[in-house]
């Protein structure tokens, strides 16, 4: 019995080993004999008779549990007279093994974005929100004992490559650029973990193993043995092989398609498998990417919705200290979309909501006023500095970083009667001016020039005129039309915000409407709309129907109607006609000026130059409202659409009523 190391099935003294002390059982079913190999691995047993005998080797006595027989065990023999010789060879198996796995990442980074959330909706809105540049961000790791400092770029981004582990991100709020900013998204500081260690096994990968012939043994070359293996769920493969050198080749086509790159081991590689041992190969693959922890932080200047509710005892539309009284505990609801907020007025009749900017609907629960006879009136209050709408509910625009306000005054007194509205004035067609208290004049205007038609404290309306050639019956007229209107207004609780609004005739289509007819700004924020659109900017309201728009501020209202230039030969295709109206004491308070506005400052009719059209032929208009206006037409010209300064400007003046009250 031998340990056949070289696998030739015969005893080779130079390599093989004789197995001593191995127990065997020899049996013919009726007779059992036990025998043990001697020091030379030899055993002998006399048999009582010929016939079929079974030889069973007790493998537990071989001295190594890993031994495997090269032949059968048990073995059946049929000896006859003489000696029957058996050679039992055992060997130790050899294995080729390997494992394929994916490494999660090789680089780690911390990054993020910081922006100003101007509409307070916890997300970045391109074209509206703003990235915060130059903000200092500290990155610290107590485990690693490291700290980095980085600064956001023009896109509000910061990034720093760091070792794997747990980190704390801290935004230095003093570098935000505005101490009013409050965080609306994210937290400060923020704890994060980057590059958490992990590996994943690569299953189902084909591996080709091939033996390498030993050409030094003198036996000549022989065909190599090739075996195709597949990795299991653990990414492993194993195969019993003959000892010697083997080539291992991983089929990487599937791995390459997944973006994996080998970072551990070689492919192909040579592995030596020792006799009775294991030859092993380890191969690691990586997706060449950076594991980056990304943090998003947003900051916004708080916006508020506030108001006052009081009993206007005198019914004069203003809060009088010591006379009127605040209404305490009144339930106020503010709603916008799916968001509804509720609060009760305090001892000063005051309420305040911290809200996102935009339009909010404010409702008063009249059942909490304390008197069912209260009637709401338009009112003002010095704390919020705005004129209440006089309606319930009402829409209040809350600007970003500021306050939108509303005043609710309630009275038991009979309603106040407003002074009769001044007559309506107009400027339209080519263009004809109709004045507030009677009279008319024509005004040609220079081609492309801007003129002031209305100028009052904190409110101005300008026009642009363009030359046109058109027919009226049998007359060809060389005249002009109004093609643009530009309104400038001071708005807000303290009239310290600026609003602009323009109506463009050229944006009207063949059906006399358009989607981009009106544009402007509200406290620096741009807007644009067209048919059926509307906008509210503090106490300034704008609304458009099909082809007409209304602009209302305090007690002044302007209507602008777009129309075709009929029987046009050349020049603009659409024109604008304007209407002017006032409520209450608006005219007496403002004493407006401008080509049309000045007609509200006195009760007298104004009559000026008009163009007398012939019955046929060619006619060029020339009248410039001479005799009806103060000065001459050129003194009303402006250098730009929103310019407010000209010879008779009232835009920067105070209300006449306030001035007279101060003098008294």
C-alpha positions in Angstrom: 0.0 0.0 0.0 1.6 3.3 -1.1 1.2 7.0 -1.1 1.4 7.6 -4.9 2.7 11.2 -5.0 3.5 11.3 -8.7 0.2 9.7 -9.8 1.7 6.9 -11.9 0.0 4.0 -9.9 3.3 2.3 -9.2 5.8 2.6 -6.3 8.6 5.1 -7.1 11.1 5.1 -4.3 12.2 8.6 -5.2 8.9 10.2 -4.7 6.4 7.8 -3.2 5.9 6.6 0.4 5.0 3.1 1.8 2.0 3.2 4.1 2.6 1.2 7.3 0.0 0.3 10.0 -3.0 0.4 7.6 -5.8 -2.1 8.7 -7.5 -4.2 6.1 -10.4 -6.7 6.2 -10.4 -9.7 3.9 -13.7 -11.6 3.7 -15.5 -14.1 1.5 -18.7 -13.6 3.4 -18.2 -16.7 5.6 -14.6 -16.1 6.7 -13.2 -12.7 7.9 -9.5 -12.1 8.3 -7.9 -8.9 9.5 -4.4 -7.9 8.5 -2.2 -4.8 8.9 0.5 -3.4 6.6 4.1 -3.7 7.8 6.8 -1.0 7.7 7.1 -1.5 4.0 3.4 -1.1 3.4 3.2 -4.8 2.7 0.5 -7.2 3.9 -0.1 -10.9 3.3 -3.0 -13.2 4.2 -3.3 -17.0 3.6 -6.8 -17.9 2.3 -8.4 -21.2 3.1 -10.0 -21.6 -0.2 -10.2 -20.1 -3.7 -13.1 -18.1 -4.7 -14.3 -14.5 -4.5 -12.8 -12.4 -1.7 -13.4 -8.7 -0.8 -10.6 -6.5 0.5 -11.7 -3.5 2.5 -9.2 -0.8 3.6 -10.0 1.0 6.8 -9.2 4.5 5.6 -9.2 5.9 9.2 -5.9 4.1 9.7 -4.2 5.7 6.7 -2.8 8.5 8.9 -4.4 11.4 6.9 -8.1 12.0 6.4 -7.5 13.7 3.1 -6.2 10.6 1.4 -8.2 9.5 -1.6 -7.8 6.1 -3.4 -6.7 6.0 -7.0 -8.5 2.6 -7.3 -11.6 1.1 -5.8 -12.2 0.5 -2.1 -13.4 -2.1 -1.2 -11.8 -4.3 -4.0 -13.2 -7.7 -5.0 -10.6 -10.4 -6.2 -10.9 -14.1 -7.2 -7.6 -15.7 -6.3 -6.7 -19.2 -7.4 -3.8 -21.3 -6.4 -0.7 -19.2 -5.9 -0.3 -15.6 -4.9 -2.5 -12.7 -5.9 -0.9 -9.3 -5.5 -2.8 -6.0 -5.1 -1.3 -2.5 -5.2 -3.5 0.1 -3.4 -2.4 3.7 -4.2 -3.6 6.8 -2.3 -3.0 10.4 -3.1 -3.8 13.9 -1.6 -6.1 16.1 -3.8 -4.9 19.5 -5.1 -7.2 22.4 -5.7 -7.3 25.6 -7.7 -9.5 28.3 -6.1 -10.3 32.0 -6.5 -12.6 34.9 -5.7 -13.8 37.9 -7.6 -15.3 41.0 -5.9 -16.1 44.6 -6.4 -14.6 47.4 -4.3 -17.2 50.2 -3.6 -15.1 53.3 -4.2 -11.6 54.6 -4.2 -12.2 58.4 -3.6 -14.3 60.3 -1.1 -15.6 63.9 -1.2 -18.0 66.2 0.6 -19.9 68.7 -1.4 -23.0 70.8 -1.4 -25.0 73.8 -2.7 -26.1 76.9 -0.8 -28.7 79.2 -2.3 -31.1 82.0 -1.3 -34.7 80.6 -1.3 -36.4 83.8 -2.4 -39.9 82.3 -2.6 -39.4 80.2 0.6 -40.5 76.9 -1.0 -37.5 74.8 0.0 -36.3 74.2 -3.5 -34.2 76.0 -6.1 -36.2 77.8 -8.8 -34.0 78.9 -11.7 -34.4 82.5 -12.8 -35.8 83.4 -9.4 -33.7 82.1 -6.5 -30.0 83.1 -6.3 -26.9 81.0 -5.5 -24.9 82.3 -2.5 -21.2 82.9 -3.5 -18.4 83.3 -1.1 -19.9 81.4 1.9 -17.4 79.7 4.1 -18.0 76.1 4.9 -16.1 74.1 7.6 -15.6 70.4 7.3 -14.4 68.6 10.4 -13.8 64.9 11.5 -13.2 64.2 15.1 -12.3 60.6 14.3 -9.6 61.6 11.8 -8.6 64.8 13.7 -8.9 66.8 10.4 -10.6 70.1 9.5 -11.0 71.7 6.1 -12.3 75.2 5.1 -13.8 75.8 1.7 -15.8 78.6 0.0 -18.8 78.4 -2.3 -18.3 79.4 -6.0 -20.6 81.5 -8.3 -23.0 78.5 -8.5 -23.2 78.3 -4.7 -21.2 75.0 -4.8 -18.5 73.8 -2.5 -16.5 70.5 -2.7 -13.6 69.0 -0.8 -12.0 65.5 -1.2 -11.7 63.9 2.3 -10.8 60.6 3.9 -13.6 58.1 4.5 -15.5 58.4 7.7 -17.9 60.6 9.7 -17.8 64.4 9.1 -19.6 67.5 10.3 -20.5 70.3 7.9 -20.8 73.7 9.4 -21.9 76.8 7.4 -20.4 80.1 8.7 -23.6 82.1 8.7 -21.7 85.4 9.1 -20.4 85.0 5.5 -23.9 84.6 3.9 -23.9 88.3 3.1 -27.1 89.2 4.8 -27.7 88.9 8.5 -31.5 88.6 7.9 -31.2 85.3 6.2 -32.7 82.3 8.0 -32.3 78.7 7.0 -35.3 77.1 5.2 -33.8 73.9 3.9 -31.2 71.6 5.6 -29.6 71.9 9.0 -26.5 73.7 10.3 -24.4 71.9 11.4 -25.0 68.7 9.5 -23.5 65.2 10.3 -22.7 63.0 7.3 -20.8 59.8 6.6 -18.9 59.4 3.4 -17.4 56.3 1.7 -18.9 53.7 4.1 -16.7 50.6 3.6 -18.3 47.8 1.6 -17.5 45.0 -0.9 -19.8 43.1 -3.2 -19.2 39.7 -4.7 -19.1 39.2 -8.5 -21.3 36.1 -9.3 -21.8 34.4 -12.6 -18.4 35.4 -14.1 -16.7 32.8 -16.4 -13.2 31.8 -15.5 -11.1 29.6 -17.8 -8.3 27.6 -16.1 -5.7 25.7 -18.1 -2.8 23.5 -17.1 0.7 24.4 -18.1 2.7 21.3 -19.3 6.0 20.5 -17.5 8.5 20.4 -20.3 11.4 19.8 -17.9 10.4 16.3 -16.9 11.7 14.8 -20.0 8.4 13.3 -20.9 7.8 15.6 -23.8 4.9 18.0 -24.3 1.3 17.0 -23.7 -2.0 18.6 -24.4 -3.1 21.0 -21.6 -6.2 20.4 -19.6 -8.8 23.2 -19.8 -11.7 23.7 -17.5 -14.4 26.5 -17.6 -15.7 27.6 -14.2 -18.3 30.1 -13.1 -18.2 32.1 -9.9 -20.9 31.4 -7.4 -23.0 33.8 -5.2 -19.9 34.5 -3.1 -17.9 35.4 -6.2 -15.8 32.2 -5.6 -14.8 29.3 -7.8 -12.9 26.0 -7.0 -11.7 23.0 -9.0 -9.7 19.9 -8.1 -6.7 19.8 -10.4 -3.4 18.1 -10.9 -0.5 19.7 -9.1 1.6 22.1 -11.1 1.2 25.4 -12.9 -2.2 26.6 -14.1 -3.2 29.7 -16.1 -6.3 31.5 -14.9 -8.1 33.8 -17.4 -11.2 35.9 -16.3 -13.7 36.6 -19.0 -14.0 40.4 -18.4 -16.4 41.4 -21.2 -19.4 41.6 -18.9 -17.4 43.4 -16.2 -16.1 46.0 -18.6 -19.7 46.8 -19.8 -20.5 47.5 -16.2 -17.6 50.0 -16.0 -15.5 47.8 -13.7 -11.7 48.1 -13.8 -9.4 45.5 -12.2 -7.4 46.9 -9.3 -6.2 43.7 -7.5 -4.5 40.8 -9.3 -3.6 40.2 -12.9 -5.6 38.8 -15.8 -4.6 36.3 -17.0 -2.4 35.1 -14.2 -0.4 31.9 -13.5 -1.1 30.0 -10.3 1.0 27.2 -8.9 -1.0 24.4 -7.3 1.1 22.3 -4.9 0.6 18.6 -4.4 -2.1 18.1 -1.8 -2.6 21.8 -1.4 -4.4 24.8 -2.7 -3.4 27.3 -5.3 -5.5 30.5 -5.0 -6.1 33.8 -6.9 -7.8 36.9 -5.6 -9.1 39.5 -8.1 -10.6 42.9 -7.1 -12.5 45.3 -9.5 -13.5 48.9 -9.0 -16.0 51.3 -10.6 -13.7 54.4 -11.1 -16.0 56.9 -9.4 -15.9 59.3 -6.4 -18.2 58.6 -3.5 -19.4 62.1 -2.7 -21.8 63.1 0.1 -23.9 66.0 -1.2 -25.6 68.5 1.1 -28.2 71.1 0.1 -28.8 74.2 2.2 -31.2 77.1 1.5 -31.6 80.5 3.3 -34.2 83.2 2.9 -35.0 86.6 4.3 -38.2 86.1 6.3 -41.4 87.4 4.7 -44.4 88.4 6.8 -48.2 88.9 6.4 -49.5 91.4 9.0 -52.5 93.5 9.7 -54.5 95.4 12.2 -58.2 95.0 13.1 -59.9 97.9 14.9 -63.2 99.6 15.6 -63.4 102.8 13.5 -65.7 104.6 16.0 -65.8 107.8 13.9 -66.1 105.9 10.6 -63.5 108.2 9.0 -61.3 105.3 7.6 -58.3 106.0 9.8 -57.2 104.9 13.3 -57.5 107.7 15.8 -55.5 107.0 19.0 -57.6 107.6 22.2 -60.8 107.4 20.2 -60.9 104.2 18.2 -60.3 100.9 19.9 -58.5 97.7 18.9 -60.5 94.5 18.4 -58.8 91.8 20.4 -59.1 88.0 19.8 -60.4 88.3 16.3 -59.7 85.1 14.3 -57.7 85.7 11.2 -57.0 83.0 8.6 -54.3 83.2 5.8 -54.4 80.7 3.0 -52.4 80.0 -0.1 -52.9 76.8 -2.1 -53.1 73.9 0.4 -51.5 75.9 3.2 -53.8 77.5 5.8 -52.7 79.5 8.8 -54.8 80.8 11.7 -54.1 83.3 14.5 -56.0 85.7 16.8 -55.3 89.4 17.1 -53.4 90.6 20.1 -54.2 93.5 22.5 -53.2 95.9 19.8 -55.5 94.3 17.2 -52.4 93.2 15.5 -51.6 89.8 13.8 -48.5 88.5 12.0 -47.8 85.4 10.0 -44.3 84.2 8.9 -45.1 83.1 5.3 -43.6 82.4 2.0 -43.7 85.4 -0.5 -46.6 85.5 -2.9 -50.4 86.2 -2.9 -52.3 85.2 0.3 -56.0 85.3 1.0 -56.8 86.9 4.3 -60.1 86.1 5.9 -61.6 87.6 9.1 -64.1 85.4 11.1 -66.7 88.1 11.6 -68.3 86.0 14.3 -65.3 86.8 16.5 -65.6 90.6 16.1 -67.8 90.9 19.2 -70.7 92.8 17.5 -72.9 91.5 14.7 -73.7 95.1 13.6 -70.1 95.9 12.5 -69.7 97.0 8.9 -66.3 96.9 7.2 -64.8 100.1 5.8 -61.7 100.9 3.9 -59.2 102.1 6.5 -55.6 103.0 7.3 -53.4 102.4 10.3 -49.9 103.9 11.0 -48.4 100.6 12.2 -48.7 98.9 8.9 -49.0 102.0 6.7 -51.4 100.6 4.1 -54.9 101.2 3.0 -57.1 98.2 3.7 -59.1 96.7 0.8 -62.4 97.1 2.5 -63.3 93.5 1.5 -63.4 90.2 3.4 -61.7 88.0 2.3 -59.0 90.0 0.5 -55.8 89.1 -1.4 -52.6 90.5 0.0 -49.3 90.3 -1.9 -46.3 89.4 0.4 -43.0 90.5 -1.2 -39.9 88.6 -0.5 -37.9 89.7 2.5 -40.6 92.2 3.5 -44.2 92.4 4.7 -47.6 92.3 3.0 -50.2 94.1 5.1 -53.9 94.6 5.3 -56.0 96.8 7.6 -59.6 95.9 8.6 -61.6 98.8 10.0 -65.2 98.2 11.3 -67.7 100.8 12.1 -71.2 101.1 13.4 -71.6 104.6 11.9 -73.4 105.2 8.5 -71.2 104.8 5.5 -69.2 107.8 4.4 -70.1 109.3 1.1 -67.3 109.8 -1.3 -67.1 113.0 -3.2 -68.5 112.7 -6.8 -66.1 111.2 -9.2 -64.4 113.7 -11.5 -65.4 113.4 -15.2 -63.6 110.8 -17.2 -60.7 112.1 -19.4 -59.3 110.3 -22.4 -56.4 110.3 -24.8 -57.0 108.2 -27.9 -57.2 107.7 -31.7 -54.7 109.9 -33.5 -54.5 111.2 -30.6 -57.4 113.4 -29.4 -57.3 114.6 -25.8 -60.6 114.9 -23.9 -60.1 116.8 -20.6 -61.6 116.0 -17.2 -63.9 119.0 -17.0 -64.7 119.6 -20.6 -62.8 120.7 -23.7 -60.5 118.9 -26.1 -57.3 119.3 -28.1 -55.3 117.3 -30.6 -51.7 116.2 -30.0 -49.6 114.9 -32.8 -46.3 114.0 -30.9 -43.0 113.4 -32.4 -42.2 109.9 -33.9 -40.8 107.7 -31.2 -40.9 110.4 -28.5 -42.1 109.8 -24.9 -44.5 112.2 -23.2 -46.0 112.6 -19.7 -49.8 112.5 -19.8 -50.2 112.2 -16.1 -48.0 113.1 -13.2 -49.0 113.0 -9.5 -47.2 112.4 -6.2 -45.8 108.9 -6.5 -47.7 108.1 -9.7 -46.8 108.8 -13.4 -48.2 107.7 -16.7 -46.1 108.2 -19.9 -46.9 107.5 -23.5 -44.9 106.9 -26.7 -46.2 108.2 -30.1 -45.4 106.9 -33.5 -46.0 108.3 -37.0 -48.5 106.5 -39.2 -50.2 107.0 -42.6 -53.8 105.9 -42.9 -57.1 106.8 -44.6 -60.2 108.4 -43.2 -62.7 108.3 -46.0 -61.3 110.1 -49.0 -58.5 111.7 -47.0 -55.0 110.2 -46.6 -53.7 111.3 -43.2 -50.1 111.6 -42.1 -50.6 111.5 -38.3 -49.6 109.6 -35.2 -50.9 107.1 -32.6 -50.1 106.1 -29.0 -48.4 102.7 -29.2 -47.0 102.3 -25.7 -48.0 103.3 -22.1 -45.5 103.2 -19.2 -46.7 103.6 -15.6 -44.4 104.3 -12.7 -45.6 104.2 -9.1 -44.4 104.3 -5.5 -46.1 101.4 -3.6 -45.9 99.6 -0.3 -46.9 100.4 3.2 -44.6 103.4 3.3 -44.6 104.1 -0.5 -40.9 103.3 -0.5 -41.0 100.5 -3.2 -41.1 101.2 -6.9 -43.4 99.5 -9.4 -43.5 99.8 -13.2 -45.9 98.5 -15.8 -46.0 98.8 -19.6 -48.7 98.1 -22.2 -47.2 97.3 -25.7 -49.4 97.7 -28.7 -47.0 95.7 -30.9 -47.6 92.6 -28.8 -51.3 92.5 -30.0 -52.0 89.9 -32.7 -54.4 90.0 -35.6 -57.3 89.1 -33.2 -56.3 92.1 -31.1 -54.9 90.2 -28.1 -51.7 88.6 -26.9 -49.9 86.7 -24.1 -47.1 89.2 -23.5 -48.8 92.5 -23.8 -48.0 93.8 -20.3 -44.7 93.6 -18.4 -43.1 95.5 -15.5 -41.5 95.1 -12.1 -42.7 95.0 -8.5 -40.1 96.0 -6.0 -37.4 94.9 -8.5 -39.1 91.6 -9.4 -40.1 91.3 -13.0 -43.4 90.1 -14.3 -45.2 89.7 -17.6 -48.7 88.6 -18.6 -51.3 89.0 -21.3 -55.0 88.2 -22.0 -57.0 87.3 -18.8 -53.9 87.9 -16.6 -53.6 90.0 -13.5 -51.0 91.1 -11.0 -51.1 92.9 -7.6 -48.1 94.8 -6.2 -48.9 96.0 -2.8 -51.7 98.5 -3.3 -51.1 98.6 -7.1 -53.5 96.3 -9.0 -53.2 95.4 -12.7 -55.7 93.3 -14.7 -56.2 92.5 -18.4 -59.2 91.2 -20.3 -59.1 90.4 -24.0 -57.5 93.5 -25.3 -58.0 96.1 -22.5 -56.2 96.5 -19.2 -56.9 98.4 -16.0 -54.2 99.9 -13.7 -55.4 101.0 -10.3 -53.4 102.7 -7.5 -55.1 104.2 -4.5 -58.0 106.3 -5.9 -56.6 106.6 -9.4 -57.5 104.3 -12.3 -56.3 104.1 -15.9 -57.8 102.0 -18.6 -55.8 101.1 -21.7 -57.5 99.7 -24.7 -55.7 98.2 -27.7 -57.2 98.5 -31.1 -56.3 98.1 -34.8 -55.1 101.0 -36.9 -57.9 100.9 -39.5 -57.2 101.6 -43.2 -53.5 101.6 -42.4 -51.0 102.5 -45.2 -47.8 102.5 -43.1 -46.6 102.7 -39.5 -47.9 100.7 -36.5 -50.6 98.1 -36.9 -52.2 98.7 -33.5 -52.8 101.8 -31.4 -53.7 102.4 -27.7 -56.6 104.5 -26.3 -56.4 105.6 -22.6 -59.1 106.5 -20.1 -58.5 108.4 -16.8 -60.7 108.4 -13.7 -60.5 109.3 -10.0 -62.4 108.5 -6.8 -63.0 110.5 -3.7 -60.6 113.4 -3.1 -57.9 112.0 -5.4 -57.8 115.0 -7.7 -57.7 117.6 -4.8 -55.1 115.5 -3.0 -52.8 114.9 -5.9 -53.3 118.1 -8.1 -51.8 116.1 -11.0 -50.1 117.5 -14.1 -49.2 116.1 -17.5 -50.8 116.6 -20.9 -54.2 115.2 -19.5 -53.6 115.1 -15.8 -53.5 118.9 -15.4 -57.2 119.0 -16.3 -58.0 117.4 -12.9 -56.3 120.2 -11.0 -59.0 122.8 -11.8 -62.7 122.8 -12.5 -62.4 124.8 -15.8 -62.8 123.2 -19.2 -59.7 123.4 -21.5 -59.9 124.1 -25.2 -56.8 123.8 -27.4 -55.7 123.5 -31.0 -57.4 120.8 -33.0 -56.7 119.5 -36.6 -59.4 120.3 -39.2 -59.5 117.5 -41.6 -60.4 118.2 -45.3 -63.1 116.2 -47.1 -60.5 114.7 -49.4 -56.9 114.7 -50.4 -53.8 114.5 -48.3 -53.5 116.0 -44.7 -50.7 116.1 -42.2 -51.7 116.7 -38.5 -49.8 119.3 -36.6 -51.7 120.4 -33.5 -49.8 120.0 -30.1 -52.6 120.9 -27.7 -51.6 124.6 -27.9 -53.8 126.7 -25.7 -55.1 123.8 -23.5 -51.9 122.9 -21.7 -49.4 124.8 -19.6 -46.3 125.6 -21.7 -45.7 123.8 -25.0 -45.7 120.1 -26.0 -41.9 119.8 -26.0 -41.8 120.6 -22.3 -43.6 117.3 -21.6 -41.1 115.1 -23.5 -39.2 112.5 -21.5 -35.9 110.8 -22.2 -37.0 107.2 -21.3 -40.2 105.2 -20.8 -40.1 105.3 -17.0 -38.7 108.9 -16.6 -40.7 111.0 -14.2 -38.9 114.4 -14.4 -40.0 117.1 -16.8 -40.9 120.8 -16.5 -44.1 120.3 -14.6 -43.5 117.0 -12.8 -45.5 116.3 -9.6 -44.0 112.8 -9.0 -41.6 113.8 -6.3 -44.0 116.2 -4.6 -46.2 115.7 -1.6 -50.0 115.3 -1.6 -51.6 118.8 -1.6 -54.1 117.9 1.2 -51.3 116.7 3.4 -49.3 119.9 2.8 -52.2 122.1 3.6 -53.0 120.1 6.7 -49.4 120.6 7.9 -49.6 124.3 7.3 -52.8 124.6 9.3 
